Amino acid sequence: MRNKIIFVLLLILTLLLFSSCGVSVKEETQQRKQEKLQIMDSISEEKLLDYVRHLSSDDYAGRLTGTPEYRACARWVASLFQKWGLKPGGDGQTYLQSYPNPYTIVFVGGELSYNYKSKGQWKKKT
């Protein structure tokens, strides 16, 4: 009889423990949702439009992969990440990460140049 009482008490304690954990996880999840909503609400439409205007400006000339304008655009975005206090996750603890990527350049007059990597070497077909 005594073992049954101990068993029931342990069962009740276990259920209470798990139910209180569930509430705290639920509350934490709700708190995180609230924080995300506050962050989203803090971003104005005008600021977002300013970012789009800047990214699509002639300064970056279309941001073709591998071009100096593309790299300048990436550095500008990285500077925003740093300003906002985001943790870097790229190469060498920076906000940028390099990877070989073929790209096409369209020159004035319609001439094309396709740049790709083959056997470790960058090649160009025009």
Secondary structure as GFF3:
##gff-version 3
##sequence-region A 1 126
A	DSSP	alpha_helix	2	42	.	.	.	ID=ss1
A	DSSP	alpha_helix	45	55	.	.	.	ID=ss2
A	DSSP	three_ten_helix	58	60	.	.	.	ID=ss3
A	DSSP	alpha_helix	68	83	.	.	.	ID=ss4
A	DSSP	three_ten_helix	91	93	.	.	.	ID=ss5
A	DSSP	beta_strand	103	106	.	.	.	ID=ss6
A	DSSP	beta_strand	112	118	.	.	.	ID=ss7
A	DSSP	beta_strand	121	125	.	.	.	ID=ss8
###
